[in-house]
């Protein structure tokens, strides 16, 4: 029996039955598993694959299991079947016979031997049917199955951005995300990056696409020659446009990627204050800044929604607020299965942080509000509410991206970046 498959099933149960976070669960499980590098890669593929396609796999199970619905099945049995369907439908390198036989063995591993015949029968039935996924004829239900995204979410984003947007956005969410880094502009030792097979991105000077499973183990990473950062985060820093010798605040900085890029754009000259609410996440900023040699970064624990009189007035402020995270579902696919109601309280928190940040900005200063979501209630609506109450602020058009507006929603259609939103505002000079 493949230990990689068993580990994947355990992770799926922890994710969907115990509300765990995929990236945190996977890192911990692999570190403790004793699996080989190849098995870890296989486990990762299976775990994320099933997580990305969960609603599709659930629909397959409902279609081919006439007697039992997923809700009435033993939990391990359900996820064993999801794993089996995923391998048969989406893993061309795995023979159907192997997917079926290993699924039957997993029943024994999870002490569900009585379900072995049921698992075998359902998977064989799917195989005999040509692994067909029949359409229902209902537009939203079929889209839910196609993209493995709740119909409620699909309707919401369609209303706000249109069908062309969601087609690109959700199709991309089912593909592996790119591995991108920002080369440390203070060091620029590109020869040391050869083991990563870097591919230069034309859009940004120090952005590279790489091929590497775990970059943290490379000498180039340990020597501070780069940090991992998606194009979206790098673009957000470009919108802020920090300069050397300025005082800059990063309000919600952890784990620190944007702070590091800002500090490098400042040529490590000036003051960058990077804060987060949780001490263990602040340590991530501190460790990263030390590894990269960024001495202008000053980090600490602070609640971004609360005003602190001892804070310095800043030339520029990045207000990258906590959000629903729907823009990064290709990296954290379990987010898309949350209800829209669970995000309802976020705009008020986001607005409070934006209001607090604005109090630290100098006359004539620039403030960038950003999220990694595409929902307008967390983006445009927050900005419009703020501008209505603060006539001393005005939007600065994002002309560098072809937009006459002071804000923009980015998606994978824009150079393959994660989904995110950024608004650039300026306090009027006194």
C-alpha positions as CSV (number, residue, x, y, z in Angstrom):
1,X,0.0,0.0,0.0
2,X,1.3,3.5,-0.8
3,X,2.0,5.5,2.3
4,X,1.7,8.7,0.1
5,X,-2.0,7.8,-0.6
6,X,-2.7,7.1,3.1
7,X,-1.1,10.4,4.1
8,X,-3.2,12.2,1.5
9,X,-6.4,10.7,2.9
10,X,-5.5,11.7,6.4
11,X,-4.8,15.3,5.3
12,X,-8.1,15.5,3.4
13,X,-10.0,14.4,6.5
14,X,-8.2,17.0,8.6
15,X,-8.9,19.7,6.1
16,X,-12.6,19.2,5.4
17,X,-13.8,17.5,8.6
18,X,-11.6,19.5,11.1
19,X,-11.3,22.8,9.2
20,X,-7.6,22.8,8.8
21,X,-5.5,25.0,6.5
22,X,-4.0,23.1,3.5
23,X,-0.5,24.6,3.4
24,X,0.0,24.3,7.2
25,X,-1.3,20.8,7.4
26,X,0.7,19.6,4.4
27,X,4.0,21.1,5.6
28,X,3.6,19.4,9.0
29,X,2.5,16.1,7.7
30,X,5.3,15.8,5.2
31,X,7.9,16.8,7.8
32,X,6.7,14.0,10.1
33,X,5.9,11.4,7.4
34,X,9.3,9.8,6.7
35,X,8.3,9.7,3.0
36,X,10.9,9.9,0.3
37,X,11.1,13.0,-1.9
38,X,9.2,11.3,-4.7
39,X,6.5,10.1,-2.3
40,X,6.1,13.6,-0.8
41,X,5.6,15.0,-4.3
42,X,3.0,12.3,-5.1
43,X,1.2,12.9,-1.8
44,X,1.2,16.7,-2.5
45,X,-0.2,16.1,-6.0
46,X,-3.0,13.9,-4.7
47,X,-3.9,16.1,-1.7
48,X,-4.1,19.3,-3.6
49,X,-5.7,17.6,-6.6
50,X,-8.6,16.3,-4.6
51,X,-8.9,19.6,-2.7
52,X,-9.1,21.5,-5.9
53,X,-11.7,19.2,-7.4
54,X,-13.7,18.3,-4.3
55,X,-17.1,19.3,-5.6
56,X,-16.5,17.6,-8.9
57,X,-15.5,14.4,-7.1
58,X,-18.5,14.7,-4.7
59,X,-20.8,14.9,-7.8
60,X,-19.1,11.9,-9.3
61,X,-19.7,9.9,-6.1
62,X,-23.4,11.0,-6.0
63,X,-23.8,10.0,-9.6
64,X,-22.3,6.5,-9.3
65,X,-23.4,5.6,-5.8
66,X,-27.1,4.9,-6.0
67,X,-27.6,3.8,-2.4
68,X,-25.4,5.9,-0.2
69,X,-24.9,9.7,-0.4
70,X,-21.5,11.1,0.7
71,X,-23.2,12.4,3.9
72,X,-24.1,8.9,5.0
73,X,-20.7,7.3,4.3
74,X,-18.0,6.6,6.8
75,X,-15.6,9.6,6.5
76,X,-12.5,7.6,5.5
77,X,-14.4,5.7,2.9
78,X,-15.7,8.9,1.3
79,X,-12.2,10.4,0.9
80,X,-10.7,7.1,-0.3
81,X,-13.3,7.2,-3.1
82,X,-12.5,10.8,-3.9
83,X,-8.9,9.9,-4.1
84,X,-9.7,7.0,-6.4
85,X,-11.9,9.1,-8.7
86,X,-9.2,11.8,-8.9
87,X,-6.5,9.3,-9.9
88,X,-8.7,7.7,-12.5
89,X,-10.0,10.9,-14.0
90,X,-7.1,13.3,-13.7
91,X,-3.8,11.3,-13.3
92,X,-3.0,10.0,-16.8
93,X,0.2,8.3,-15.5
94,X,-1.7,6.1,-13.0
95,X,-3.5,3.0,-14.5
96,X,-7.1,2.6,-13.5
97,X,-6.3,-0.8,-12.1
98,X,-3.7,0.7,-9.7
99,X,-6.1,3.4,-8.6
100,X,-8.8,0.9,-7.8
101,X,-6.5,-1.7,-6.1
102,X,-4.8,0.9,-4.0
103,X,-8.1,2.4,-2.9
104,X,-9.3,-1.1,-1.8
105,X,-6.1,-1.5,0.2
106,X,-6.7,1.9,1.9
107,X,-9.9,0.5,3.3
108,X,-7.9,-2.0,5.2
109,X,-5.4,0.6,6.4
110,X,-8.2,2.7,7.8
111,X,-9.9,-0.3,9.4
112,X,-12.8,-0.2,7.0
113,X,-12.4,-3.7,5.4
114,X,-16.1,-4.1,5.3
115,X,-16.2,-1.2,2.8
116,X,-13.6,-2.7,0.4
117,X,-16.2,-4.4,-1.8
118,X,-18.3,-1.2,-2.0
119,X,-15.2,0.9,-2.9
120,X,-14.2,-1.6,-5.6
121,X,-17.7,-1.7,-7.1
122,X,-18.1,2.1,-7.3
123,X,-14.7,2.7,-8.9
124,X,-15.2,-0.1,-11.4
125,X,-18.6,1.3,-12.3
126,X,-17.1,4.7,-13.0
127,X,-14.4,3.0,-15.1
128,X,-17.0,1.0,-17.1
129,X,-18.9,4.3,-17.8
130,X,-15.8,5.7,-19.5
131,X,-15.2,7.9,-16.5
132,X,-18.0,10.1,-17.8
133,X,-19.3,13.1,-15.8
134,X,-22.8,13.7,-17.0
135,X,-24.2,17.2,-17.2
136,X,-27.4,18.2,-15.4
137,X,-28.6,20.8,-17.8
138,X,-28.6,23.4,-15.0
139,X,-26.2,26.2,-15.8
140,X,-24.9,26.9,-12.3
141,X,-24.9,23.3,-11.2
142,X,-22.9,22.3,-14.3
143,X,-20.4,25.2,-13.7
144,X,-20.1,24.1,-10.1
145,X,-19.1,20.6,-11.3
146,X,-16.8,22.0,-14.0
147,X,-14.9,24.4,-11.8
148,X,-15.4,22.7,-8.4
149,X,-16.6,26.0,-7.0
150,X,-19.9,26.6,-5.2
151,X,-22.7,27.9,-7.4
152,X,-23.3,30.7,-4.9
153,X,-19.7,31.9,-5.4
154,X,-19.8,31.6,-9.1
155,X,-23.0,33.7,-9.3
156,X,-21.5,36.4,-7.1
157,X,-18.3,36.8,-9.0
158,X,-20.2,36.6,-12.3
159,X,-22.5,39.5,-11.2
160,X,-19.5,41.6,-10.2
161,X,-17.0,40.8,-13.0
162,X,-18.8,39.0,-15.8
163,X,-18.6,35.5,-17.3
164,X,-15.3,36.0,-19.2
165,X,-13.6,36.8,-15.9
166,X,-14.8,33.8,-14.1
167,X,-14.0,31.4,-16.9
168,X,-10.3,32.5,-16.8
169,X,-10.2,32.8,-13.1
170,X,-11.7,29.4,-12.2
171,X,-10.0,27.5,-15.0
172,X,-6.7,28.9,-13.7
173,X,-7.5,27.8,-10.2
174,X,-7.4,24.2,-11.3
175,X,-3.9,24.4,-12.7
176,X,-0.6,24.3,-10.7
177,X,0.4,27.9,-9.7
178,X,3.7,29.2,-10.9
179,X,6.7,29.3,-8.6
180,X,8.0,32.9,-8.7
181,X,10.7,34.7,-6.8
182,X,12.1,38.2,-6.5
183,X,15.9,38.3,-6.7
184,X,17.5,40.4,-4.0
185,X,18.5,43.5,-5.8
186,X,21.1,44.3,-3.2
187,X,23.0,41.1,-4.1
188,X,22.0,40.1,-7.6
189,X,24.2,37.0,-7.8
190,X,22.3,35.3,-10.6
191,X,25.0,32.7,-11.2
192,X,24.0,31.1,-7.8
193,X,20.4,30.7,-9.0
194,X,21.3,28.2,-11.8
195,X,20.0,25.2,-9.8
196,X,16.6,26.8,-9.8
197,X,16.6,27.2,-13.7
198,X,15.3,30.8,-13.4
199,X,13.3,32.3,-16.3
200,X,13.1,36.1,-16.4
201,X,9.7,37.8,-16.4
202,X,9.7,40.8,-18.7
203,X,7.1,42.8,-16.7
204,X,9.3,43.3,-13.6
205,X,13.0,43.7,-13.3
206,X,13.8,41.3,-10.6
207,X,11.0,38.7,-11.1
208,X,11.8,35.2,-12.1
209,X,9.9,32.0,-12.6
210,X,11.7,28.9,-11.2
211,X,11.5,25.2,-11.1
212,X,12.1,23.9,-7.6
213,X,10.2,21.7,-5.1
214,X,11.5,23.2,-1.9
215,X,13.6,26.3,-2.5
216,X,14.3,26.8,1.3
217,X,16.9,24.0,1.1
218,X,18.9,25.7,-1.7
219,X,22.1,27.6,-0.9
220,X,20.8,30.6,-2.9
221,X,17.8,30.9,-0.6
222,X,19.8,30.4,2.6
223,X,22.3,33.0,1.5
224,X,19.5,35.6,1.0
225,X,19.7,35.9,-2.8
226,X,15.9,35.9,-3.2
227,X,12.6,35.5,-1.6
228,X,9.5,33.6,-2.8
229,X,6.8,36.1,-4.0
230,X,4.0,35.8,-6.6
231,X,3.8,38.4,-9.3
232,X,0.7,39.9,-7.7
233,X,2.6,40.9,-4.6
234,X,5.5,42.3,-6.6
235,X,3.1,44.4,-8.6
236,X,1.5,45.7,-5.4
237,X,4.9,47.0,-4.3
238,X,5.4,48.6,-7.7
239,X,2.1,50.4,-7.2
240,X,3.3,51.8,-3.9
241,X,6.6,52.8,-5.6
242,X,8.8,53.3,-2.5
243,X,11.9,55.5,-2.7
244,X,15.2,55.5,-0.8
245,X,15.4,57.5,2.5
246,X,11.6,57.5,2.9
247,X,9.6,56.4,6.0
248,X,7.2,53.6,5.0
249,X,4.7,51.6,7.0
250,X,3.6,48.1,6.1
251,X,0.5,47.7,8.3
252,X,-0.2,44.0,8.0
253,X,3.2,42.7,6.9
254,X,3.5,39.0,7.8
255,X,5.0,36.8,6.5
256,X,7.0,39.7,5.0
257,X,7.2,39.2,1.3
258,X,6.0,42.7,0.4
259,X,8.1,44.2,3.2
260,X,11.2,42.6,1.7
261,X,10.5,43.9,-1.8
262,X,9.7,47.4,-0.5
263,X,13.0,47.4,1.5
264,X,14.9,46.3,-1.6
265,X,13.2,49.0,-3.7
266,X,14.3,51.5,-1.1
267,X,17.9,50.2,-1.6
268,X,17.8,49.4,2.1
269,X,17.9,53.1,2.9
270,X,15.3,54.8,5.0
271,X,12.9,53.3,7.6
272,X,10.4,50.5,6.9
273,X,8.1,49.6,9.8
274,X,6.5,46.2,9.3
275,X,3.8,45.1,11.8
276,X,1.6,42.1,12.5
277,X,-0.8,41.1,15.2
278,X,0.8,37.8,16.1
279,X,4.3,37.4,17.6
280,X,5.1,34.1,15.7
281,X,4.3,35.8,12.4
282,X,6.4,38.9,13.3
283,X,9.3,36.5,13.7
284,X,8.9,35.4,10.1
285,X,9.5,39.0,9.1
286,X,12.5,39.3,11.3
287,X,14.1,36.1,10.1
288,X,13.5,36.9,6.5
289,X,14.9,40.4,6.8
290,X,18.0,39.1,8.5
291,X,18.5,36.4,5.8
292,X,18.2,39.0,3.0
293,X,20.4,41.5,4.8
294,X,17.6,44.2,5.0
295,X,18.6,46.4,7.9
296,X,16.1,49.1,7.2
297,X,13.2,46.8,8.3
298,X,11.9,47.4,11.8
299,X,9.2,44.9,12.8
300,X,7.0,44.5,15.8
301,X,3.7,43.3,17.2
302,X,0.8,45.7,16.6
303,X,-3.0,45.7,16.0
304,X,-3.4,47.5,12.7
305,X,-6.9,48.6,13.5
306,X,-5.8,50.5,16.7
307,X,-4.2,53.9,16.5
308,X,-0.8,54.3,18.2
309,X,0.3,57.8,19.0
310,X,4.0,56.9,18.9
311,X,4.0,55.8,15.3
312,X,6.0,58.0,12.9
313,X,4.3,59.9,10.1
314,X,5.0,58.0,6.8
315,X,5.7,59.1,3.3
316,X,4.0,55.9,2.0
317,X,1.8,53.2,3.6
318,X,0.9,49.8,2.4
319,X,-2.4,48.6,3.9
320,X,-2.6,45.0,2.8
321,X,-5.5,44.0,4.9
322,X,-6.8,40.6,6.0
323,X,-9.4,39.3,3.5
324,X,-11.3,36.3,2.2
325,X,-8.3,35.2,0.2
326,X,-10.4,34.2,-2.9
327,X,-7.7,35.5,-5.2
328,X,-5.3,32.8,-4.2
329,X,-7.5,29.7,-4.4
330,X,-5.1,28.1,-6.8
331,X,-2.7,28.0,-3.8
332,X,-5.2,27.5,-1.0
333,X,-8.2,25.8,-2.8
334,X,-10.1,25.0,0.4
335,X,-11.0,28.7,0.7
336,X,-13.5,28.6,-2.2
337,X,-15.7,26.2,-0.2
338,X,-16.4,28.7,2.6
339,X,-19.8,30.3,2.6
340,X,-20.1,33.9,1.5
341,X,-21.7,34.7,4.9
342,X,-18.4,33.8,6.6
343,X,-16.8,36.8,4.9
344,X,-19.5,39.3,5.9
345,X,-17.6,40.8,8.8
346,X,-14.4,41.5,6.9
347,X,-15.2,44.8,5.3
348,X,-15.7,46.5,8.6
349,X,-12.3,45.3,9.8
350,X,-10.7,46.3,6.6
351,X,-12.2,49.8,6.8
352,X,-11.0,50.2,10.4
353,X,-7.5,49.3,9.4
354,X,-7.6,51.7,6.4
355,X,-8.9,54.5,8.6
356,X,-6.1,54.0,11.1
357,X,-3.5,53.8,8.4
358,X,-4.6,57.1,7.0
359,X,-3.9,58.9,10.3
360,X,-0.2,58.0,9.9
361,X,0.2,59.4,6.4
362,X,2.1,62.7,5.7
363,X,0.6,65.5,3.7
364,X,1.1,64.6,0.0
365,X,1.8,61.0,1.0
366,X,0.7,57.8,-0.9
367,X,-1.4,55.0,0.6
368,X,-2.0,51.7,-1.2
369,X,-4.9,49.6,0.0
370,X,-4.7,46.0,-1.2
371,X,-6.3,42.6,-0.8
372,X,-5.9,39.1,-2.3
373,X,-9.6,38.8,-3.1
374,X,-11.8,39.7,-6.0
375,X,-15.0,40.5,-4.0
376,X,-16.1,44.1,-4.4
377,X,-17.5,44.3,-0.9
378,X,-13.9,44.0,0.3
379,X,-12.4,46.1,-2.4
380,X,-14.1,49.0,-4.3
381,X,-16.9,49.3,-1.7
382,X,-14.4,49.8,1.1
383,X,-12.5,52.4,-0.9
384,X,-15.6,54.3,-1.9
385,X,-16.8,54.4,1.7
386,X,-13.5,55.8,2.7
387,X,-13.3,58.5,0.0
388,X,-16.8,59.6,0.9
389,X,-15.7,60.3,4.4
390,X,-12.2,61.6,3.6
391,X,-12.3,64.5,1.1
392,X,-8.6,65.1,1.9
393,X,-7.8,61.9,-0.1
394,X,-8.1,61.3,-3.8
395,X,-7.3,58.3,-6.0
396,X,-4.2,58.3,-8.2
397,X,-4.8,56.5,-11.6
398,X,-3.0,53.3,-12.2
399,X,-1.8,54.5,-15.6
400,X,1.1,52.0,-15.6
401,X,-1.5,49.3,-16.0
402,X,-3.6,51.1,-18.5
403,X,-6.2,52.1,-16.0
404,X,-7.6,55.6,-15.6
405,X,-9.0,54.6,-12.2
406,X,-7.2,54.7,-8.9
407,X,-7.9,51.1,-8.3
408,X,-7.9,47.8,-10.2
409,X,-8.8,44.1,-9.8
410,X,-6.0,41.9,-11.1
411,X,-6.6,38.2,-12.1
412,X,-4.6,35.4,-13.7
413,X,-5.6,36.9,-17.1
414,X,-3.0,39.7,-16.2
415,X,0.3,37.9,-16.8
416,X,-0.7,34.9,-14.9
417,X,-0.6,36.5,-11.4
418,X,-2.8,35.6,-8.4
419,X,-6.1,37.5,-8.1
420,X,-5.7,40.7,-6.1
421,X,-7.0,44.3,-5.7
422,X,-5.1,47.5,-5.3
423,X,-6.1,51.1,-4.8
424,X,-3.7,54.0,-4.7
425,X,-4.7,57.1,-2.8
426,X,-3.0,60.3,-2.0
427,X,-3.4,62.7,0.8
428,X,-3.8,66.3,-0.6
429,X,-0.8,68.5,0.1
430,X,-1.4,71.2,2.7
